[in-house]
Amino acid sequence: MAATDEYIEVGKRYPVNRNPEPAYITGDEAGSRVNTRTGPGLQYNINGHGLVGEDVTALDMALDSNCDVWIRVRFSSNHEAWIYQNYFSFYYGRGFFD
């Protein structure tokens, strides 16, 4: 494999796919709260919460300064926020680079 100068920039938004994708919030206990944030990382303010099992639409992804993946989602209320990757799953099992 050849070396490349390309990299994924921290904090830059990358589209999930060509179109927003149906997804849901995951967690250990159905109905429990998952915090949402104003940006991709723990340094951003909490701006609400979603519930485990709740449907969302995946819009973008970004890396934080620790290279953790965050996903910007839209709720049925049209509220948009960022969720940490461990609390997120696509319905169709598709990934960001499919």
C-alpha positions in Angstrom: 0.0 0.0 0.0 1.4 3.4 -1.0 1.8 6.2 1.5 -0.6 9.1 1.3 -0.9 12.7 2.4 -4.6 12.3 3.0 -5.9 12.3 6.6 -9.2 12.7 8.4 -9.3 16.1 10.0 -10.4 16.3 13.6 -13.8 18.1 13.9 -14.5 18.2 10.2 -17.9 16.9 9.2 -18.1 14.1 6.7 -21.4 13.0 5.2 -22.6 9.6 6.3 -23.6 8.6 2.7 -25.1 10.5 -0.3 -28.4 10.7 1.6 -29.2 10.7 5.3 -29.5 7.2 6.7 -32.2 5.8 9.1 -30.6 4.8 12.4 -31.4 4.4 16.1 -29.9 5.1 19.5 -28.4 2.0 21.2 -27.7 1.2 24.8 -28.0 -1.4 27.5 -31.5 -0.5 28.7 -34.4 0.4 26.4 -35.7 3.9 27.2 -32.7 5.1 29.1 -31.2 8.5 28.3 -28.2 9.2 26.1 -26.8 12.7 26.2 -26.6 14.7 23.0 -24.1 17.5 22.4 -23.7 20.6 20.3 -20.6 19.3 18.6 -18.5 16.2 18.1 -16.8 15.7 21.5 -17.1 15.8 25.2 -15.9 19.4 25.3 -19.2 20.5 23.7 -22.2 21.4 25.7 -25.0 18.8 26.4 -28.0 20.1 24.5 -30.5 17.4 25.2 -30.9 13.6 25.2 -32.2 10.8 23.2 -33.7 7.5 24.4 -32.3 4.1 23.8 -34.3 2.6 20.9 -35.4 6.0 19.5 -35.2 6.4 15.8 -32.9 9.1 14.4 -31.5 10.1 11.0 -27.7 10.0 10.6 -26.4 13.1 8.8 -22.7 13.5 9.3 -19.8 12.0 11.2 -16.7 13.6 12.7 -13.7 12.7 14.9 -12.9 14.4 18.2 -9.4 15.1 19.4 -9.1 11.5 20.7 -10.1 10.2 17.3 -13.4 8.9 18.6 -16.3 9.0 16.1 -19.3 11.2 16.7 -22.5 11.2 14.6 -24.7 14.2 13.9 -28.3 13.0 14.0 -31.7 14.5 13.4 -34.6 13.5 15.7 -38.3 13.3 14.6 -38.7 16.7 16.3 -36.1 18.1 13.8 -33.7 18.7 16.7 -30.1 18.0 15.5 -27.3 17.0 17.8 -24.2 14.8 18.1 -24.1 11.3 19.6 -21.0 9.3 20.5 -20.6 6.2 18.2 -21.1 3.6 21.0 -24.8 4.8 21.3 -25.6 4.7 17.6 -26.5 2.0 15.0 -27.7 2.0 11.4 -30.8 0.0 10.7 -29.3 -1.6 7.6 -25.9 -2.4 9.1 -24.2 0.0 6.7 -21.1 1.9 7.5 -19.9 5.3 6.7 -17.7 4.2 3.8 -20.0 1.7 2.2 
